[in-house]
Amino acid sequence: QVQLVESGEGVVQPGGSLRLSCAASGFTFSSYGIHWVRQAPGKGLEWVAFIPYGGNNEYYADSVKGRFTISRDNSKNTLYLQMSSLRAEDTAVYYCAKDAHPYGSGTQYFDYWGQGTLVTVSS
Amino acid sequence: EIVMTQSPATLSVSPGERATLSCRASQSVSTYLAWYQHKPGQAPRLLIYGASTRATGIPARFSGSGSGTEFTLTISSLQSEDFALYYCQQFNNWPLTFGGGTKVEIK
């Protein structure tokens, strides 16, 4: 069965950096685009970043552009999110979520999600 | 950026009753709209995609309708496990955007 397992949870000071990972199994990882979506405490879902199946042409939310970098290692079935210049407003549970269709078919909605990992930015 | 607005923010419904949730887009998204159910501490669950197609394994009491800028998620007869948060999401344009959510609570 499809599994997405996030890791990298932590507390970091404002201005600091953190890397999240998402280990995938149960599907052909290299065929699907993958996203990061976050939920701040008491808030709704916010899409953060997307990387296509081939690893080129990433997309980012304006709120994280220039500070976050999404990447993937298809040989390890793993997605990453490198976060730098972290701010208090980046505090959230971060989910990785899988595109429902393979090969960048242009339909970016999510059929499987991980359980999430908590990032807290605080001094 | 396409702004998605959900209403109401909270919906109080008795078990067995119908729940109707609305989602409005600030510009047309055609039928590039999905609905998710989210319970605290769990992964969100895909309910509907393409505005009206139920995802695999989703009970028939969940239905979606609409196109353009106005969308509706209907739960025909609420079961205890349906009390949760519901989000719409457009995938017509980057950046992908979610509505603010509707909490369906027990009346």
Interface residues (C-beta under 8 A of the other chain):
Chain A: H35 G44 L45 E46 W47 F50 Y59 Y60 A61 D62 Y95 A97 A100 T107 Q108 Y109 F110 D111 Y112 W113 G114 Q115 G116
Chain B: E1 Y32 A34 Y36 H38 Q42 A43 P44 R45 L46 Y49 A55 T56 Y87 Q89 F91 W94 P95 L96 T97 F98 G99 G100 G101
